[in-house]
């Protein structure tokens, strides 16, 4: 419970309530709880519900449609009256009235305002307008669900819910989204009373669901979060990782970065077999670290308790080994391909290429296979940095990252003096179409930079392992979306590793180009950079023997390569087996002849 009190102390009341509906206040244990509007998060994308024909709508219709982004800024009791007043015949009467109804219902459904959507739908039918097929199907389905939910509580009134925390979570969150606060309160009270009768503490699942739902419909409402935590404390609920993740997400949505990282420190301080961060925890913190890592950012100020991205990655590796009993290839909810990709995005945004190299090791150590998304993350980040450099005027004696990339030949040994002379003479390897135009030729040049030099081939090939002569890499058309990618195609990791080694050297060359390089050896300088990143991110990591690794890759991880679901993996194995059988049949028949 020590971690729970750290949760309670990490939140502060910083938002002033706009209104306090009584039903929602009673739902949260009669504490001072208020609902702020979610107009900030919902008004951020008001054009998502407009179609391509919005330019043909006259000004009165456009004026009413603009009011869609303001309707949920009012209290829940005032929204219905506000909507029906704005769409009254006296204020809105023209040939586009049917279009307005369809778009308004779609707007309400997207924001989980089901009861309001149903009321507008009924008014549309009363005025003898025909809704679109999609709107009609969705509203009909939601009406049936709401009616079934209204009768569900009477059905289970005498049932024991003490062991059905997940079911209660689903029902409570569904009622919250539908605006049925009394029904949500009834389900939660019934669950808590059943747990008290059975002498067990309530599960954290319903409360985690409430926090997640509050984050979606009221992202800036800290008072409701306080009230939920108070209710959990009074009921003796021990928070699990789902509760922590919901609180971290809520803090990040309000840009309370100190509280978010404080919650993460609370998890790591009290971590055990039953409380470990999940991949969702690391995804949220990796995402915000991408912005907090920039020193000159005015919008995102780095808090004092922020965890560096390299330490986040090391914590992820250590927690995965703790969960799996020091078996890297075993499955857990901590390490995933999407989490590794998000770490790649973070380090690429911070231009920390040694950390990107150490992140790529996770594919081999944890039994994952790189896919097209892996290449896109790296290539896109490099292209954006090159484009940013080319957009700035190059001063005399200044050397940019893009200059070294565009003046380095693919197969030549790295030599800073050769590249600097080429930059001074204006002899780029890639001819650009414009001064700051980055096109397919630049992408092709980056893909060619992975090719090893003759002197480095023996160094890059691992001992005792045959080097593949034709590694599989995506083409320029695949990266630019002009050519489809087969779901059975597996991409190689070695080209990305070699490319990022060169990018690390280019960063080193960029820093050393304007200084005195007499007696400077880049090989001695780059060694501590890689070893330091490895020490920070893979500290005390001991991989299993090679034979065990290969056996487990074939036995357990082979069916989960990339991001394919299980059904797709099964189809891939079936096609592969059929191909092998057909080859064996052809060989047998040729021998018979």
N, C-alpha and C positions, 0 to 999 in steps of 0.2 A: 504493500500500500504506500510505501515511501514514494514510489514513482508517481502515484496518483496525486499526492499533495504537491509534488513538483509541478504537475499539470495545472493544478488549481491556482498556484501562485504565479504561473507564467502568463496568465491572462489578466488584462486590465480593462476596465470599462472606459472606452475611449469614444464611443459613438452615442450621440443623443437620439433618443427614440422620436420617431415622427408621429406614431400613433400606437395605441396599446389595446388591441382587441381583447375583450374579456375572455372569450373562449380559449384563445391561445395562451393567455396568462394562466388560466386554471390548469391547462395541460402541463405546463412546466412547474408543477409543485407549488403553485400560488406564490411564485417569486416575481420580482419586478422584471418581467420579460417583455420586450417589445419587438415588433416586426418592422424592420426597415424595408423599404422597397428594393426590389432587385432591378430597378430600371437601369442602373449603371451597366450591369453585365448584359442586360437584354438590349439596351439601346446601342450597344457597341456595334451591332450588326443589323441595323434596321432594314438594309436593302436586301437581305437574304430572302425575304418573302416577296419581293417584287419580281415580276417577270419582265421579259424583254419588251413588252408592249406598254410599259408604264408611261412612256413618253407621249402616248396617244390619249391619256386620260386628262380631262380638263382640270382647271385649277380648283374648283370645289371638291372634286374627288381626291385630288392630290393633297388638299388641305386636311381632309378627314383621315386619309391614310397616314399622314404625319402624326396624327394624334394617337396612333397605335403605340408609339414608343413612350407615351406619357400615361397610359391608362393604369399601369400597375404602380405608378408613383403614389396612388391614393390608397386609402385603407381598403381592406377586403370588402367592407360593407358598402363602400362608395363606388367601387369599380363598376358594378352592374348598372347602377343609375347613370354613371358617367358615360358608359358605352351607349346605352339605349337613348340617352339624350343627344349624343353626337350623331347617331345614325337615324334620328327621327326624320319623318318626311318633310317637316318644316325646315330642317337645316340641311338635308341632303336629299335632293329629288332630281334625278336626271337618268339618262339611259345607262349609266355605268353603275347603277345601284346593285345589280346582281354581281358584278365584279367585286364591288366593295364587300359584300357579304362573304364571298368565297375567300377573299384575302384576309379579312378580319378573323374568320373562323380558323383559318390556317395559322394565323399569328397566335391566337389563343391556345391552340393545340400544341404548338411548338414550345410554349411556355408553361405547359401542364395546367392551364386554367380550364379544366374540363367542364365544370358546371357552367361557367360563363359561355364557353363555346357551345354547349348544348342549348342554352337559352337563346343565343343569337341564331342558332340553327333552326330552332322552333319558330322564331320570328320570321326568318327567311321563308319557311314553308307557309306560314300564315299569310304572308304577302304574295304568295303564289309565284315565288322565284324558284328555279330549279338549281340545286347545288351541283357541283361537279361530282363525278363518280368517286374520286378519291376522298373528297370531303364527306360524302354520304356514307361511304364504307367505314371511315375512321370514326365518325360520330356515332354511327349505329353500334359499332363494336365497343366503344367507350361507354355508351349508355347501358349496354348489357353488363359490362364489367362492374359499373358503379351499382347497378341494381343487385347483382349477385353479392357484391361486397357488403351491401346493406343488410342482407339476410344471413351472411356468413357468421356473424357474431351470435345470433340466436341459435344457430346450429351447434356451436361448440361451447355454449354457455356452461354446460355441466361437464365438459371435458377438462382434463389436467394438462395445462400448458407449460408446466415447470421444465419439461425436457424439450420444448419446441421453440427455442430462442430464435432460430433462423426463420421459422414460419411467422412468428410474431413480428420479426423485423420486416419481412416482406409486407405484411398487412399494415403495419403502422406507417411505413414509408409510403405505401400506396394511398392510404387515407390522407396523409399530409399533402401529397401532390394534388389530390382531388379536392382539398379544402375541407375535408370532413374531420374537423378537430375533435368533436365529441366521440366519434367512432374510434379515432386513434387513441384517445385517452382511455376509452373502455377496454380496448385490447391490451394496452400497457398495464393498466391497473389489474386486470384479470391475471395477467402473467405474473406480476409482482406478488399478488395475493396467493397464487398457487405455489410460487417458490417459497413464500413464508410458511405456508401450511406443510410443505414437504421438508422444511428445514434446510434448504439449499439457497446459495446466493444466486441471484439472477445472472444470466449470461450477458456478456457485453454486446452481443450482436444487435439487439434492438436499439441500443443507445448509439452504437456506431452508425446504424442506418439513419437515425434521426440527425446526427451530426453531418453525415454525407448529404442528406436531403436539404438541410439548412444551408449548406455550402452552395448547393445548386440554385435554390430559390431565394435565399437571403444571404449573399456572400459577405456582406458587410455587417451583419447583425451579431455582434459579440455578446449582447445580453442574453440571447437565446442559447448561445454556447455555454455561458456561465450557468444558466438555469439547468441545462442538461447535466453539466458536471456536478452541480449541487444535488440533483436528484440521484445520480449514480452514487455519490458519496453517502447519501442518507440510506440508500438501499444496500450498501455494502458491495457494490459491483467493482470487481478488479478489472481495470482497463487492459485490453489486449492491443495487438499491433494495429488492428482495424481502427480502434478509437484514436490511437496516436496518429495514424495516417490522416484521418479526417481532421484532426486538430491542426496538424502541420499544413494541410491543404487550406484550411480556413485562415490560418495566420498568413500564409503566402498570398492569398487572395486580397487580404487587407494590407499587404506590404509590411507586415510586422515581422521582419526578418529575425530580429533578436529573439522573439518568442518561438519562431519556427525552429531555429537552431538550438534554443534551450530545450525544446521538446526532444530533439534528436539526442542531445547530451543526456537527457533523462533516460531515454531508451538504452543508450550504450552503457550508462552507469549501472542500470538495473537489469542488464541483459542476462538471459538465462535460456534454458531449453524451451520455455514457454513464451518468452518475450524476446524476439529478435526482429530486426528491421526486415522488411520485405523489399521486393524489387520496386514496388510503388514508392516506398520511402526514399530510396536512392534516386529514382527518376525525378521526383519533385525537387530534391536538393541539387541534383546535377543541373536541372533546368535553370534554377535560380542562380547557381554558381556561374553560369555562362555570362550573366549580366553583372553580377557582383564582382567578377574578376577584373573588370576594366577599372583602372585606377582613376581615370578622369571622368567617370560617369556621374552626372549630377542627379539623374533620375533614380538610380539605384545606389544607395550608400551602403557600403560593406559594414556589417555590425562587427563588434569586437569578438563575439563568440562564434563567428562564421567558421565553418570547417573547410579547409582547402580542398579542391577537387581531388588532388592526389591522395589525400588522407581518406576521403570518401570512398575512393576505389579500393584502397587497402582495407578499410572496414568492411566493404562488401565481400572481398575475398575471404577475410577472416571469419565473418559471420556464416558464409556459405560452408566453409570447412567445419565450423562448429556444428552446423545443422546436419551435415552429412557424415560426421564422424571422420573427418580428414580424408574423404574420398572425393577428389575434385570432379570426377565424371558422374557422380550420383546426382539425381534430380533434387532440386529444392525450389522454393518460391522466392529465393533471394537473387539468384543469377539467371538472367534470361537474355535472349538475343536483343530484344528491344531495349533493355537496360544498358547493355554493352554499346549499342548504337547511340544511345543518348549520351553516354560518357564520351564516345568518339566526337559527337557534335560539340560537346563542351570544350574538350581539349583543342579541337580544331579552331573553334571560335577564339580561344585564348592564344593561338599560335604556339601551343606547347606540343611540338612534334615528338620529342622524346616520350612524353606521357602517352601520346597516340600510339607509338610503337609498343609500349608496355600494355596498352589496352588491347591491341591486336593479339597479344599473347593469349588473352582469355579465350579466343576461339579454339586454339589448339588445346589449352589446358583443361577446358571445360567441355570439350567434345562438340562444339558448334561448328557449322560450316558458313563461311562468308558468302554473301549473296550480292545481288546487284545493288541493294540499298547500301551495303558497306562501301562499295566503290563510289556510289553517288555522294555519300557524306564527305568523303575525302576529296574527290575531284571538285565538287561544287564549292567547298570551302576554299580550296586553292585558287579556283577561278575567280571567286569574289575578291580575294586578297590581291590577285594580280590586277583585276579591273580597278580596284580602289587605288593601287599604286600608280597605274597609268593615268588615272584621272587627276593626279596632282603634278604640278610642274616640277621637273627635276632641276635642282640647283646645281651649280658647278661644284664638282668634288663630292656630290652626293650619290650614294649607291642604294638603290631600292631592292626590295625582295624580287619584284617583277623583273628587274634588269638581269639579275643572276639567272632566273629561271629561263628567260627568253634567249639568253646568250650561252647557255650550257648545252653541249652536244650530248646525245644519249649515251654513247659507248666510250667516251673519252674519260680517262682517269681524272678525278677531281683535282683541280689546280686553280687556286685563287688568282694567281698572277696571269694565267692564260685568259681566264674569264674577264678579269678587269681590263686587260688590254683590248679584248674584243668589245667591251662596253665603251671604252674610250674612243675606239675607232668607228663605232656605230655599225657593227657587223652582227646583227641578231641572227640566230638560227631560224627563228620563226618570223615570217613576214606578215604583219598585221594589216588588215584592210583599212584601218583608221588609226588615229593616234591613241584612242582608248577603246578600240573595238576588240572584243575577245570572242572569237568564233570557234568553229570546229577544228581549225588548224591548231589552236592552242590546246584544245582537249587532246588531239592526237599527239602533240608534243609531250604533254604530261604523261600520257600512256606509254610513250617511247622511252621516257627517262628511267623506267624501272629496269631496263635492260642492263645487265651487269657488264662491267669491263672485263677484259681478258685477265687482268691482274687480280680481280676480286672474285672470280668464279670459284677458285679453290677455297677462299675464305668464307664465302656465304654458304657453301654446301656443307651440311652437317656430316660429322664423321660416321661412317658405317651406313649411310643412307644414299641410295641412288638418286641423283638429281634428275627431275623430270625435264626433258628437252623441250617440251611444248606446254608450258603452263597455260591454264585456261583463264583468259581475261576478257572482259566485255569490250565490244567494239564501240567506236564513236557513235554509231547510229543507235546502239542499245542505250548508251548513256544519255543521249539526247531525245530518246523516245521515238525515234524514227523506225526502229526495228524491234519486233517482239522478242521476248526472252522466254526460252523454254523452261517450264517448271522443273525439268529434270537436269538442267544444266548446273554443274557445280563449278564454282570459281575458285581460283587459287589464291592463297594468302601471301605467298612469297613476293609477287610483284608489288603489292601494296607496301610490304615491309621495306623493299629496296627503294621504292619511291620516297617513302617518308625518311629513310636514312639520308637520301640526297637533300630533302627539304631541310633536315636538321643541319646538314653541312652548309646549305645556302644561308640559313639564319646565322650560322657562325661566320661565314664569309662576309655577310653584310655588316656585322659588327666590327670585323677586323679590317675591312677594306679601307677605311679612312685613317687608320693608325699605322704606326711603324711596325712592319711585319718581318723585320730582320731576325733571322733565327727562329721564326715561329713555325711550329709543326702542328698542322691541324689534326693529325692522327693522335697526338698526345693530348690535344685539347678536347677532342670529342669523346675520348674514353671515359673520363669522369662524368660527363653529361649523361651518358647512357647508364653507367653504373649507379649514379645517384638516383635516376628515375626508377631503376629496378629496386633499389634499396627502399625507396619511399612507398612504392606501390605493391611490391611482391615480397615484403619483409617476412622472413622465416617461412617462406613457402617452399615445400619440398615435394616435387612431383613424384608420382609413383613410378616404379620400374617401367621401362618401355614395353616389355612384353605384356604386362598387366594393362597398360594403357590401351594397347592395340586391341586386346581381347575385349575390354569393356566398351571400346568404341564400336566394335562390330556387334556386340551383344545387346547394348542398351541404347546407345546414342544414334546408331545408324538410321533408325526410323524417324528421327526428329531433326534432320538436317534443315538448316534455314528456317523459314517461317511457314513451311507447309503444314497443314493440319493432318491429323492421323489418317483420314480417308485418302488424302492425296499421297501420303507416304506409302499407304498400302497399294495404291494403283501403281506407283513408281516401282515398287518391288515386284509386282505382278508382271509389268512390262519388261523389267530387267530379266526375270526368270524365263519369260517366254522367248526373249531374244537369245538367251544362252542356249535354250533347248533347240531353237531353230538352227543355231550355228552348229551345235553338236550333231543335229540331224544331217546337215549338209556335209559335214566332215565324214560321217559314217557312210553316207551314200557315195561320196567320192572314193573312199577306200574300197567299197564294194566293187566299183567299176574298175 
